[in-house]
Amino acid sequence: MSDPQVPEFRQQQTPTSDGPSTDPERPKWMMTLAILLLVALPVVGQILVQNPDLKTAFYRFSWTMYSR
């Protein structure tokens, strides 16, 4: 508790990071988006593994989006 303006999660990180060099310009929604992606990717992968029809549809959709 050195600074009252420092959020709690910064104190739980490893002390090897050298100060608030990159944190202030990174908005909070980016961290939320990253956490949501980390949570959603395994869920989507599991759904695609369990449903082969969805998997082929997803591959076709991504291929049509990619090959435009």
DRENMITI-789671 format. One record per atom (N, C-alpha, C, O): y, z, x; residue in one letter. Coordinates in steps of 0.2 Angstrom, whole numbers, padded with zeros to 4 digits, always signed. Example, Ala and Ser with C-alpha at 12.3 -4.5 7.8 and 13.67 -1.06 7.14 Angstrom:
BEGIN
-0028+0039+0066a;-0022+0039+0062a;-0016+0039+0066a;-0017+0042+0071a;-0011+0035+0064s;-0005+0036+0068s;+0000+0039+0064s;+0006+0040+0067s;
! end
This chain:
BEGIN
-0006+0000+0004m;+0000+0000+0000m;+0006+0000+0004m;+0011+0004+0004m;+0007-0005+0009s;+0013-0005+0013s;+0019-0008+0009s;+0024-0005+0010s;+0018-0013+0005d;+0023-0016+0001d;+0022-0016-0006d;+0016-0018-0008d;+0026-0013-0010p;+0024-0013-0017p;+0024-0020-0021p;+0022-0021-0026p;+0027-0025-0017q;+0027-0032-0020q;+0021-0036-0019q;+0020-0041-0021q;+0017-0033-0014v;+0011-0037-0012v;+0006-0036-0017v;+0004-0030-0019v;+0003-0041-0020p;-0002-0040-0025p;-0009-0037-0023p;-0010-0037-0016p;-0013-0035-0027e;-0019-0031-0025e;-0024-0035-0021e;-0027-0033-0017e;-0025-0042-0024f;-0030-0046-0021f;-0029-0047-0013f;-0033-0049-0010f;-0022-0047-0011r;-0021-0048-0004r;-0024-0043+0000r;-0026-0044+0006r;-0024-0037-0002q;-0027-0031+0002q;-0034-0031+0002q;-0037-0028+0007q;-0038-0035-0002q;-0045-0035-0002q;-0047-0040+0003q;-0053-0041+0004q;-0043-0045+0005q;-0045-0050+0009q;-0046-0048+0016q;-0044-0042+0018q;-0049-0052+0020t;-0050-0050+0027t;-0043-0050+0031t;-0039-0054+0030t;-0042-0045+0035p;-0036-0044+0039p;-0035-0050+0044p;-0030-0049+0048p;-0039-0055+0045t;-0038-0060+0050t;-0032-0065+0048t;-0029-0068+0053t;-0031-0065+0042s;-0025-0070+0040s;-0019-0067+0042s;-0017-0061+0041s;-0015-0071+0045d;-0008-0069+0048d;-0003-0069+0043d;+0002-0074+0043d;-0002-0064+0038g;+0003-0063+0034g;+0004-0069+0028g;-0001-0073+0027g;+0009-0068+0025p;+0010-0073+0019p;+0013-0079+0021p;+0019-0081+0019p;+0009-0083+0025s;+0012-0090+0027s;+0011-0095+0022s;+0015-0099+0021s;+0005-0095+0018t;+0004-0100+0013t;+0004-0098+0006t;+0004-0102+0002t;+0003-0091+0005d;+0003-0088-0002d;+0009-0089-0006d;+0008-0091-0012d;+0015-0088-0004p;+0020-0089-0009p;+0021-0096-0012p;+0023-0096-0018p;+0020-0101-0008e;+0021-0108-0011e;+0015-0110-0015e;+0016-0115-0018e;+0010-0106-0015r;+0004-0108-0019r;+0005-0105-0026r;+0004-0099-0026r;+0005-0109-0031p;+0006-0106-0038p;+0000-0102-0040p;-0006-0104-0038p;+0001-0098-0045k;-0005-0094-0048k;-0010-0099-0052k;-0016-0098-0052k;-0007-0104-0055w;-0012-0109-0059w;-0017-0112-0054w;-0022-0114-0057w;-0015-0114-0048m;-0019-0117-0044m;-0025-0113-0042m;-0031-0115-0042m;-0024-0106-0041m;-0030-0102-0040m;-0034-0101-0046m;-0040-0101-0046m;-0031-0101-0052t;-0035-0101-0058t;-0039-0107-0059t;-0045-0107-0061t;-0036-0113-0057l;-0040-0119-0058l;-0045-0119-0053l;-0051-0122-0055l;-0044-0117-0047a;-0050-0117-0042a;-0056-0112-0044a;-0061-0114-0044a;-0054-0107-0047i;-0059-0102-0050i;-0063-0105-0055i;-0069-0105-0056i;-0059-0109-0060l;-0062-0112-0066l;-0067-0117-0063l;-0072-0118-0066l;-0065-0121-0058l;-0069-0127-0056l;-0075-0124-0053l;-0081-0126-0054l;-0075-0118-0049l;-0080-0115-0046l;-0085-0113-0051l;-0091-0113-0050l;-0083-0110-0056v;-0087-0108-0062v;-0090-0113-0066v;-0096-0113-0068v;-0086-0119-0067a;-0088-0124-0071a;-0093-0129-0068a;-0098-0131-0072a;-0093-0130-0062l;-0097-0135-0058l;-0104-0133-0059l;-0108-0137-0061l;-0107-0127-0057p;-0114-0125-0058p;-0116-0126-0065p;-0122-0128-0067p;-0112-0124-0070v;-0114-0124-0077v;-0115-0131-0079v;-0120-0133-0083v;-0110-0136-0078v;-0111-0143-0079v;-0117-0146-0076v;-0120-0150-0079v;-0118-0144-0070g;-0124-0146-0066g;-0130-0144-0069g;-0135-0148-0070g;-0130-0138-0072q;-0136-0135-0075q;-0138-0139-0081q;-0143-0141-0083q;-0132-0140-0085i;-0133-0144-0092i;-0135-0151-0090i;-0140-0153-0094i;-0133-0154-0085l;-0135-0161-0084l;-0142-0161-0081l;-0146-0166-0082l;-0144-0156-0078v;-0151-0156-0075v;-0156-0155-0081v;-0161-0158-0081v;-0154-0151-0086q;-0158-0149-0091q;-0159-0155-0097q;-0164-0156-0100q;-0154-0159-0097n;-0153-0165-0102n;-0153-0171-0098n;-0148-0173-0096n;-0158-0175-0097p;-0158-0181-0093p;-0154-0187-0097p;-0151-0191-0093p;-0154-0187-0104d;-0150-0192-0107d;-0142-0191-0106d;-0139-0195-0104d;-0140-0184-0106l;-0133-0183-0104l;-0132-0185-0097l;-0126-0187-0095l;-0137-0184-0092k;-0136-0185-0085k;-0135-0193-0084k;-0130-0195-0081k;-0139-0197-0088t;-0138-0204-0087t;-0131-0206-0090t;-0128-0211-0087t;-0129-0203-0096a;-0123-0205-0099a;-0117-0203-0094a;-0112-0207-0094a;-0118-0197-0091f;-0113-0195-0086f;-0112-0200-0080f;-0107-0201-0078f;-0118-0202-0078y;-0118-0206-0072y;-0115-0213-0074y;-0111-0216-0070y;-0117-0215-0080r;-0114-0222-0082r;-0106-0221-0083r;-0102-0226-0081r;-0104-0216-0086f;-0097-0215-0087f;-0093-0214-0080f;-0088-0217-0080f;-0096-0210-0076s;-0092-0210-0069s;-0093-0216-0065s;-0088-0218-0062s;-0098-0220-0066w;-0098-0227-0063w;-0093-0231-0066w;-0090-0235-0062w;-0092-0231-0073t;-0087-0236-0075t;-0080-0234-0074t;-0076-0238-0073t;-0079-0227-0073m;-0072-0225-0071m;-0071-0227-0064m;-0066-0228-0062m;-0077-0227-0060y;-0076-0228-0052y;-0075-0235-0051y;-0071-0237-0046y;-0079-0239-0055s;-0079-0247-0053s;-0073-0250-0056s;-0073-0257-0056s;-0068-0247-0059r;-0063-0251-0062r;-0058-0253-0057r;-0053-0257-0058r;
! end
